[in-house]
């Protein structure tokens, strides 16, 4: 499992905040995400520049994973591992 709030917080597995978005359920899911990134991301990167676009991707990744992790942590029991 990519993002497990209890592993992030209790076990200090902070890498999960950044790597959880790289996992996909299946090939069509991966292809649709890559297609959307190319279609929407390429024009945005040209407008913002490479460094600002990378910073935007990194910050939205951490924000979304952090928000999801906080929500999931508040609504689930600790994972048995």
NORLINBEL-V950072 format. One line per field, one symbol per residue. phi: phi as a letter, one per 20 degrees, with the letter a starting at -180 (. if undefined). psi: psi as a letter, one per 30 degrees, with the letter a starting at -180 (. if undefined). A space follows every 10 residues. Layout:
phi->???
psi->???
This chain:
phi->.fdcgfffef dlefgffeeg feecfafgff fffffffffe fgfffffenf ffffffffff ffffffffff ffffdbegfe c
psi->kdjjeeeeee ghifffeffe ffkkeleeee eeeeeeeeee eeeeeeefle eeeeeeeeee eeeeeeeeee eeefgllkkk .
